[in-house]
Amino acid sequence: MTEMTTQAHQSEWLEQWKLLQDNELFLFQEWIAPYTLADFKDKTVLEAGCGGGQHTHFMAPYAKHITAVDLNTIILAKERNQSFNHIDYVEADVATMDLQKQFDMVVCIGVLQHTDSPEKTIINLKKHLKPGGLLLVWCYSAEGNLLTRYLVEPWRKLMLKNYSRSNLLTLSKVITALMYIPIYTFYLLPLRFLPYYEYFQNFRKMSFYRNTLNVFDKLNAPQTDFISKARAEKYVQDLEKGSVLPYKGVSWRMSGYRHSNKFNTDLPA
């Protein structure tokens, strides 16, 4: 196995997944739709960016074998899934890894936007698909995220860079608590023009803990590249049944099957 790491290690991710866990199965199911967990049955799966291993845990009862890859959190993912004996863990950059094998399914959930190059990452994920294999990607969209892109992101870079993770978690809890006020008042009205109107429907489904994770994730991520619809469509244009579907107005669900040993490497920079 050849491993080339080009993206720097980022301790923020290990600290995040030590503090918090993504424990909402319904979100994972909606992020991979229109496919379901049943589609993992007896499949070899590459999970590109396994984080703390929460999604690995959702797939493991169905998959034949999982190779979980992450640059920062492999030890934690392995610890949280020690009850399964059909998972291999690889510390590598998902944009440059060469695992010397291909998989029935390649899954990349909530990771693409945090890589140094989403374009290089997509190409490399396709290289690890068997002909006929299924690619599933969920990532943040440029569309629908104006406030996050032009308000939250500049504030995070300017003011929060040197915050400890414990202080950032406290701040996230305060922000989350304050968000309950508009989300359970104005956002209960049929005012679909309000920003994040669809997105906040999920807020009302989830626990305070999980909503805090959402806020913490936005404030903690070292880098985020919001993907436009045009870029997302480019990523799947060479896939059979290539599809880009919106999710809650703030993200994309991309999917498609690799139909041959050839695929597009002419992606925008």
GURO-915882 format. One record per residue (C-alpha): x, y, z; residue in three letters; residue number from 1. Coordinates in Angstrom, 2 decimals, padded with zeros to 5 digits. Layout:
{east->X	north->Y	up->Z	kolse->ALA	marnu->NUM}
...
This chain:
{east->000.00	north->000.00	up->000.00	kolse->MET	marnu->1}
{east->001.38	north->003.39	up->-000.98	kolse->THR	marnu->2}
{east->000.46	north->006.39	up->001.13	kolse->GLU	marnu->3}
{east->001.19	north->009.99	up->000.16	kolse->MET	marnu->4}
{east->000.02	north->012.71	up->002.49	kolse->THR	marnu->5}
{east->-000.22	north->016.22	up->001.12	kolse->THR	marnu->6}
{east->-002.78	north->017.87	up->003.39	kolse->GLN	marnu->7}
{east->-001.46	north->018.92	up->006.77	kolse->ALA	marnu->8}
{east->-002.69	north->017.16	up->009.88	kolse->HIS	marnu->9}
{east->-005.35	north->019.23	up->011.62	kolse->GLN	marnu->10}
{east->-005.71	north->018.59	up->015.35	kolse->SER	marnu->11}
{east->-009.05	north->020.41	up->015.40	kolse->GLU	marnu->12}
{east->-010.80	north->017.32	up->014.02	kolse->TRP	marnu->13}
{east->-009.48	north->014.92	up->016.62	kolse->LEU	marnu->14}
{east->-010.42	north->017.35	up->019.36	kolse->GLU	marnu->15}
{east->-013.91	north->017.81	up->017.88	kolse->GLN	marnu->16}
{east->-014.68	north->014.10	up->017.67	kolse->TRP	marnu->17}
{east->-013.32	north->013.50	up->021.15	kolse->LYS	marnu->18}
{east->-015.76	north->016.06	up->022.50	kolse->LEU	marnu->19}
{east->-018.81	north->015.23	up->020.37	kolse->LEU	marnu->20}
{east->-020.37	north->012.44	up->018.31	kolse->GLN	marnu->21}
{east->-022.67	north->012.55	up->015.30	kolse->ASP	marnu->22}
{east->-025.35	north->010.28	up->016.72	kolse->ASN	marnu->23}
{east->-028.30	north->010.99	up->014.39	kolse->GLU	marnu->24}
{east->-028.92	north->008.02	up->012.11	kolse->LEU	marnu->25}
{east->-031.74	north->009.78	up->010.24	kolse->PHE	marnu->26}
{east->-029.31	north->012.45	up->009.02	kolse->LEU	marnu->27}
{east->-026.93	north->009.88	up->007.56	kolse->PHE	marnu->28}
{east->-029.85	north->008.13	up->005.88	kolse->GLN	marnu->29}
{east->-031.03	north->011.39	up->004.34	kolse->GLU	marnu->30}
{east->-027.51	north->012.37	up->003.24	kolse->TRP	marnu->31}
{east->-027.11	north->009.14	up->001.23	kolse->ILE	marnu->32}
{east->-030.64	north->009.24	up->-000.24	kolse->ALA	marnu->33}
{east->-032.03	north->008.10	up->-002.62	kolse->PRO	marnu->34}
{east->-029.82	north->005.16	up->-001.62	kolse->TYR	marnu->35}
{east->-030.31	north->003.36	up->001.68	kolse->THR	marnu->36}
{east->-028.34	north->001.31	up->004.17	kolse->LEU	marnu->37}
{east->-029.65	north->-001.79	up->002.42	kolse->ALA	marnu->38}
{east->-027.50	north->-000.82	up->-000.57	kolse->ASP	marnu->39}
{east->-024.42	north->-001.51	up->001.55	kolse->PHE	marnu->40}
{east->-025.42	north->-005.15	up->001.97	kolse->LYS	marnu->41}
{east->-022.46	north->-007.44	up->001.19	kolse->ASP	marnu->42}
{east->-020.49	north->-004.57	up->-000.40	kolse->LYS	marnu->43}
{east->-016.87	north->-003.58	up->000.05	kolse->THR	marnu->44}
{east->-016.90	north->000.05	up->001.15	kolse->VAL	marnu->45}
{east->-014.30	north->002.79	up->001.22	kolse->LEU	marnu->46}
{east->-015.23	north->005.50	up->003.69	kolse->GLU	marnu->47}
{east->-013.21	north->008.56	up->002.72	kolse->ALA	marnu->48}
{east->-012.97	north->010.68	up->005.85	kolse->GLY	marnu->49}
{east->-014.37	north->008.59	up->008.69	kolse->CYS	marnu->50}
{east->-013.97	north->011.20	up->011.43	kolse->GLY	marnu->51}
{east->-014.78	north->009.72	up->014.81	kolse->GLY	marnu->52}
{east->-016.24	north->006.60	up->013.22	kolse->GLY	marnu->53}
{east->-019.92	north->007.41	up->013.74	kolse->GLN	marnu->54}
{east->-020.94	north->006.80	up->010.13	kolse->HIS	marnu->55}
{east->-018.69	north->003.74	up->010.05	kolse->THR	marnu->56}
{east->-020.82	north->002.36	up->012.85	kolse->HIS	marnu->57}
{east->-024.02	north->002.92	up->010.83	kolse->PHE	marnu->58}
{east->-022.65	north->001.07	up->007.77	kolse->MET	marnu->59}
{east->-020.83	north->-001.75	up->009.51	kolse->ALA	marnu->60}
{east->-023.84	north->-004.04	up->010.19	kolse->PRO	marnu->61}
{east->-024.57	north->-004.12	up->006.45	kolse->TYR	marnu->62}
{east->-021.23	north->-003.95	up->004.62	kolse->ALA	marnu->63}
{east->-019.09	north->-006.96	up->003.80	kolse->LYS	marnu->64}
{east->-015.95	north->-004.99	up->004.58	kolse->HIS	marnu->65}
{east->-015.13	north->-001.34	up->005.27	kolse->ILE	marnu->66}
{east->-011.86	north->000.49	up->004.76	kolse->THR	marnu->67}
{east->-012.09	north->003.65	up->006.86	kolse->ALA	marnu->68}
{east->-009.64	north->006.40	up->005.92	kolse->VAL	marnu->69}
{east->-008.91	north->009.61	up->007.78	kolse->ASP	marnu->70}
{east->-005.91	north->011.86	up->008.22	kolse->LEU	marnu->71}
{east->-006.54	north->012.87	up->011.81	kolse->ASN	marnu->72}
{east->-008.88	north->010.59	up->013.74	kolse->THR	marnu->73}
{east->-008.17	north->006.94	up->012.91	kolse->ILE	marnu->74}
{east->-007.33	north->005.98	up->016.51	kolse->ILE	marnu->75}
{east->-010.64	north->007.34	up->017.74	kolse->LEU	marnu->76}
{east->-012.68	north->005.71	up->014.95	kolse->ALA	marnu->77}
{east->-011.05	north->002.35	up->015.64	kolse->LYS	marnu->78}
{east->-011.71	north->002.64	up->019.36	kolse->GLU	marnu->79}
{east->-015.39	north->003.41	up->018.84	kolse->ARG	marnu->80}
{east->-015.90	north->000.48	up->016.44	kolse->ASN	marnu->81}
{east->-013.84	north->-002.18	up->018.17	kolse->GLN	marnu->82}
{east->-016.84	north->-004.52	up->018.28	kolse->SER	marnu->83}
{east->-016.57	north->-004.97	up->014.49	kolse->PHE	marnu->84}
{east->-013.84	north->-007.16	up->012.99	kolse->ASN	marnu->85}
{east->-014.40	north->-006.38	up->009.32	kolse->HIS	marnu->86}
{east->-013.07	north->-002.81	up->009.29	kolse->ILE	marnu->87}
{east->-009.58	north->-001.72	up->008.29	kolse->ASP	marnu->88}
{east->-008.29	north->001.72	up->009.26	kolse->TYR	marnu->89}
{east->-005.88	north->003.76	up->007.17	kolse->VAL	marnu->90}
{east->-004.35	north->007.11	up->008.08	kolse->GLU	marnu->91}
{east->-004.11	north->009.00	up->004.79	kolse->ALA	marnu->92}
{east->-005.12	north->012.07	up->002.81	kolse->ASP	marnu->93}
{east->-008.24	north->011.14	up->000.83	kolse->VAL	marnu->94}
{east->-007.04	north->013.31	up->-002.08	kolse->ALA	marnu->95}
{east->-003.75	north->011.45	up->-002.54	kolse->THR	marnu->96}
{east->-004.18	north->007.98	up->-000.99	kolse->MET	marnu->97}
{east->-003.42	north->004.96	up->-003.13	kolse->ASP	marnu->98}
{east->-004.94	north->001.92	up->-001.50	kolse->LEU	marnu->99}
{east->-004.00	north->-000.40	up->-004.37	kolse->GLN	marnu->100}
{east->-007.54	north->-001.74	up->-004.63	kolse->LYS	marnu->101}
{east->-011.02	north->-000.72	up->-005.71	kolse->GLN	marnu->102}
{east->-014.36	north->-000.91	up->-003.92	kolse->PHE	marnu->103}
{east->-018.03	north->-001.58	up->-004.61	kolse->ASP	marnu->104}
{east->-018.91	north->001.72	up->-002.90	kolse->MET	marnu->105}
{east->-016.98	north->004.87	up->-002.04	kolse->VAL	marnu->106}
{east->-018.64	north->007.09	up->000.57	kolse->VAL	marnu->107}
{east->-017.54	north->010.61	up->001.47	kolse->CYS	marnu->108}
{east->-019.92	north->012.34	up->003.87	kolse->ILE	marnu->109}
{east->-019.24	north->015.87	up->005.12	kolse->GLY	marnu->110}
{east->-015.57	north->015.76	up->004.20	kolse->VAL	marnu->111}
{east->-015.12	north->017.03	up->000.64	kolse->LEU	marnu->112}
{east->-015.56	north->020.70	up->001.59	kolse->GLN	marnu->113}
{east->-012.76	north->020.48	up->004.15	kolse->HIS	marnu->114}
{east->-010.07	north->019.10	up->001.82	kolse->THR	marnu->115}
{east->-007.33	north->021.18	up->000.22	kolse->ASP	marnu->116}
{east->-008.70	north->020.33	up->-003.21	kolse->SER	marnu->117}
{east->-012.23	north->018.94	up->-003.68	kolse->PRO	marnu->118}
{east->-011.43	north->018.41	up->-007.37	kolse->GLU	marnu->119}
{east->-008.38	north->016.22	up->-006.71	kolse->LYS	marnu->120}
{east->-010.31	north->014.41	up->-004.01	kolse->THR	marnu->121}
{east->-013.21	north->013.54	up->-006.32	kolse->ILE	marnu->122}
{east->-010.84	north->012.22	up->-008.98	kolse->ILE	marnu->123}
{east->-009.05	north->010.06	up->-006.43	kolse->ASN	marnu->124}
{east->-012.30	north->008.70	up->-005.02	kolse->LEU	marnu->125}
{east->-013.36	north->007.61	up->-008.51	kolse->LYS	marnu->126}
{east->-010.01	north->005.85	up->-008.99	kolse->LYS	marnu->127}
{east->-010.89	north->003.68	up->-006.02	kolse->HIS	marnu->128}
{east->-014.26	north->002.62	up->-007.46	kolse->LEU	marnu->129}
{east->-014.69	north->-000.67	up->-009.27	kolse->LYS	marnu->130}
{east->-016.33	north->-000.38	up->-012.70	kolse->PRO	marnu->131}
{east->-020.01	north->-000.37	up->-011.77	kolse->GLY	marnu->132}
{east->-019.20	north->000.87	up->-008.29	kolse->GLY	marnu->133}
{east->-021.28	north->003.54	up->-006.56	kolse->LEU	marnu->134}
{east->-019.99	north->006.92	up->-005.38	kolse->LEU	marnu->135}
{east->-021.91	north->008.71	up->-002.59	kolse->LEU	marnu->136}
{east->-020.87	north->012.22	up->-001.55	kolse->VAL	marnu->137}
{east->-022.51	north->014.80	up->000.69	kolse->TRP	marnu->138}
{east->-021.03	north->018.28	up->001.01	kolse->CYS	marnu->139}
{east->-021.86	north->021.90	up->001.82	kolse->TYR	marnu->140}
{east->-023.26	north->024.00	up->-001.02	kolse->SER	marnu->141}
{east->-022.27	north->027.53	up->-002.00	kolse->ALA	marnu->142}
{east->-025.92	north->028.24	up->-002.71	kolse->GLU	marnu->143}
{east->-027.99	north->028.83	up->000.42	kolse->GLY	marnu->144}
{east->-025.00	north->029.52	up->002.64	kolse->ASN	marnu->145}
{east->-024.40	north->033.23	up->002.15	kolse->LEU	marnu->146}
{east->-024.58	north->034.04	up->005.87	kolse->LEU	marnu->147}
{east->-022.16	north->031.26	up->006.76	kolse->THR	marnu->148}
{east->-019.76	north->032.15	up->003.96	kolse->ARG	marnu->149}
{east->-019.68	north->035.90	up->004.42	kolse->TYR	marnu->150}
{east->-020.46	north->036.34	up->008.12	kolse->LEU	marnu->151}
{east->-019.63	north->033.22	up->010.13	kolse->VAL	marnu->152}
{east->-016.47	north->032.27	up->008.22	kolse->GLU	marnu->153}
{east->-014.77	north->035.72	up->008.42	kolse->PRO	marnu->154}
{east->-015.71	north->035.99	up->012.11	kolse->TRP	marnu->155}
{east->-014.33	north->032.52	up->012.79	kolse->ARG	marnu->156}
{east->-011.03	north->033.27	up->011.06	kolse->LYS	marnu->157}
{east->-010.64	north->036.64	up->012.73	kolse->LEU	marnu->158}
{east->-011.85	north->035.98	up->016.27	kolse->MET	marnu->159}
{east->-011.89	north->032.23	up->017.04	kolse->LEU	marnu->160}
{east->-008.64	north->030.90	up->015.61	kolse->LYS	marnu->161}
{east->-006.88	north->030.77	up->018.98	kolse->ASN	marnu->162}
{east->-009.84	north->029.63	up->021.08	kolse->TYR	marnu->163}
{east->-009.34	north->026.42	up->023.00	kolse->SER	marnu->164}
{east->-011.76	north->023.65	up->021.98	kolse->ARG	marnu->165}
{east->-013.34	north->023.69	up->025.44	kolse->SER	marnu->166}
{east->-014.05	north->027.43	up->025.19	kolse->ASN	marnu->167}
{east->-015.32	north->026.95	up->021.65	kolse->LEU	marnu->168}
{east->-017.70	north->024.28	up->022.90	kolse->LEU	marnu->169}
{east->-019.02	north->026.64	up->025.58	kolse->THR	marnu->170}
{east->-019.54	north->029.36	up->022.98	kolse->LEU	marnu->171}
{east->-021.31	north->026.85	up->020.71	kolse->SER	marnu->172}
{east->-023.70	north->025.91	up->023.51	kolse->LYS	marnu->173}
{east->-024.56	north->029.58	up->024.10	kolse->VAL	marnu->174}
{east->-025.15	north->030.22	up->020.39	kolse->ILE	marnu->175}
{east->-027.25	north->027.07	up->020.10	kolse->THR	marnu->176}
{east->-029.43	north->028.11	up->023.04	kolse->ALA	marnu->177}
{east->-030.00	north->031.55	up->021.51	kolse->LEU	marnu->178}
{east->-030.95	north->029.97	up->018.18	kolse->MET	marnu->179}
{east->-033.93	north->028.26	up->019.79	kolse->TYR	marnu->180}
{east->-035.68	north->031.63	up->020.13	kolse->ILE	marnu->181}
{east->-036.10	north->032.48	up->016.41	kolse->PRO	marnu->182}
{east->-036.33	north->028.87	up->015.28	kolse->ILE	marnu->183}
{east->-039.30	north->028.20	up->017.57	kolse->TYR	marnu->184}
{east->-041.00	north->031.52	up->016.80	kolse->THR	marnu->185}
{east->-040.49	north->033.20	up->013.42	kolse->PHE	marnu->186}
{east->-039.37	north->029.99	up->011.74	kolse->TYR	marnu->187}
{east->-042.59	north->028.22	up->012.70	kolse->LEU	marnu->188}
{east->-044.46	north->030.62	up->010.42	kolse->LEU	marnu->189}
{east->-044.80	north->029.87	up->006.68	kolse->PRO	marnu->190}
{east->-042.02	north->032.32	up->005.80	kolse->LEU	marnu->191}
{east->-040.01	north->030.21	up->003.39	kolse->ARG	marnu->192}
{east->-038.00	north->033.23	up->002.21	kolse->PHE	marnu->193}
{east->-036.13	north->033.30	up->005.54	kolse->LEU	marnu->194}
{east->-032.52	north->032.08	up->005.30	kolse->PRO	marnu->195}
{east->-032.01	north->028.47	up->006.38	kolse->TYR	marnu->196}
{east->-035.77	north->027.89	up->006.55	kolse->TYR	marnu->197}
{east->-035.51	north->024.26	up->005.38	kolse->GLU	marnu->198}
{east->-032.32	north->023.64	up->007.31	kolse->TYR	marnu->199}
{east->-033.89	north->024.65	up->010.62	kolse->PHE	marnu->200}
{east->-036.57	north->022.00	up->010.17	kolse->GLN	marnu->201}
{east->-033.85	north->019.53	up->011.14	kolse->ASN	marnu->202}
{east->-032.90	north->021.70	up->014.12	kolse->PHE	marnu->203}
{east->-036.34	north->021.08	up->015.61	kolse->ARG	marnu->204}
{east->-035.93	north->017.33	up->015.14	kolse->LYS	marnu->205}
{east->-032.65	north->017.05	up->016.98	kolse->MET	marnu->206}
{east->-031.40	north->017.24	up->020.54	kolse->SER	marnu->207}
{east->-029.62	north->020.23	up->022.02	kolse->PHE	marnu->208}
{east->-026.45	north->018.10	up->021.99	kolse->TYR	marnu->209}
{east->-026.66	north->017.43	up->018.24	kolse->ARG	marnu->210}
{east->-027.55	north->021.03	up->017.43	kolse->ASN	marnu->211}
{east->-024.52	north->022.12	up->019.43	kolse->THR	marnu->212}
{east->-022.39	north->019.83	up->017.29	kolse->LEU	marnu->213}
{east->-023.67	north->021.59	up->014.17	kolse->ASN	marnu->214}
{east->-022.68	north->024.97	up->015.55	kolse->VAL	marnu->215}
{east->-019.34	north->023.71	up->016.86	kolse->PHE	marnu->216}
{east->-018.54	north->022.14	up->013.49	kolse->ASP	marnu->217}
{east->-019.05	north->025.47	up->011.71	kolse->LYS	marnu->218}
{east->-016.80	north->027.30	up->014.17	kolse->LEU	marnu->219}
{east->-014.14	north->024.60	up->014.45	kolse->ASN	marnu->220}
{east->-013.43	north->023.58	up->010.84	kolse->ALA	marnu->221}
{east->-009.94	north->024.81	up->009.84	kolse->PRO	marnu->222}
{east->-011.10	north->025.36	up->006.26	kolse->GLN	marnu->223}
{east->-014.33	north->025.08	up->004.29	kolse->THR	marnu->224}
{east->-014.82	north->025.23	up->000.53	kolse->ASP	marnu->225}
{east->-018.50	north->025.65	up->-000.29	kolse->PHE	marnu->226}
{east->-019.29	north->023.75	up->-003.50	kolse->ILE	marnu->227}
{east->-021.42	north->025.42	up->-006.18	kolse->SER	marnu->228}
{east->-024.00	north->023.47	up->-008.14	kolse->LYS	marnu->229}
{east->-021.95	north->023.89	up->-011.31	kolse->ALA	marnu->230}
{east->-018.93	north->022.30	up->-009.65	kolse->ARG	marnu->231}
{east->-021.01	north->019.47	up->-008.18	kolse->ALA	marnu->232}
{east->-022.53	north->018.70	up->-011.59	kolse->GLU	marnu->233}
{east->-019.06	north->018.61	up->-013.10	kolse->LYS	marnu->234}
{east->-017.99	north->016.04	up->-010.52	kolse->TYR	marnu->235}
{east->-020.67	north->013.53	up->-011.54	kolse->VAL	marnu->236}
{east->-021.04	north->014.21	up->-015.26	kolse->GLN	marnu->237}
{east->-018.96	north->011.18	up->-016.23	kolse->ASP	marnu->238}
{east->-020.83	north->008.82	up->-013.90	kolse->LEU	marnu->239}
{east->-023.73	north->006.62	up->-014.96	kolse->GLU	marnu->240}
{east->-026.92	north->007.91	up->-013.33	kolse->LYS	marnu->241}
{east->-024.88	north->010.87	up->-012.10	kolse->GLY	marnu->242}
{east->-027.05	north->012.96	up->-009.82	kolse->SER	marnu->243}
{east->-026.82	north->016.17	up->-007.78	kolse->VAL	marnu->244}
{east->-029.69	north->016.66	up->-005.35	kolse->LEU	marnu->245}
{east->-030.13	north->019.56	up->-002.91	kolse->PRO	marnu->246}
{east->-030.52	north->018.87	up->000.79	kolse->TYR	marnu->247}
{east->-032.32	north->021.38	up->003.02	kolse->LYS	marnu->248}
{east->-031.13	north->024.24	up->000.82	kolse->GLY	marnu->249}
{east->-027.56	north->024.17	up->002.20	kolse->VAL	marnu->250}
{east->-025.84	north->021.09	up->000.78	kolse->SER	marnu->251}
{east->-025.54	north->018.64	up->-002.12	kolse->TRP	marnu->252}
{east->-026.03	north->014.90	up->-002.33	kolse->ARG	marnu->253}
{east->-023.95	north->013.59	up->-005.24	kolse->MET	marnu->254}
{east->-024.07	north->010.05	up->-006.52	kolse->SER	marnu->255}
{east->-023.41	north->007.91	up->-009.57	kolse->GLY	marnu->256}
{east->-021.87	north->004.69	up->-010.86	kolse->TYR	marnu->257}
{east->-018.48	north->004.34	up->-012.48	kolse->ARG	marnu->258}
{east->-019.33	north->002.78	up->-015.83	kolse->HIS	marnu->259}
{east->-015.85	north->002.06	up->-017.20	kolse->SER	marnu->260}
{east->-012.14	north->002.39	up->-016.49	kolse->ASN	marnu->261}
{east->-012.28	north->005.90	up->-017.91	kolse->LYS	marnu->262}
{east->-013.55	north->008.98	up->-016.11	kolse->PHE	marnu->263}
{east->-013.21	north->012.72	up->-016.34	kolse->ASN	marnu->264}
{east->-010.04	north->014.28	up->-014.91	kolse->THR	marnu->265}
{east->-010.69	north->017.68	up->-016.47	kolse->ASP	marnu->266}
{east->-012.24	north->019.31	up->-013.42	kolse->LEU	marnu->267}
{east->-012.19	north->023.02	up->-012.56	kolse->PRO	marnu->268}
{east->-009.39	north->024.24	up->-010.34	kolse->ALA	marnu->269}
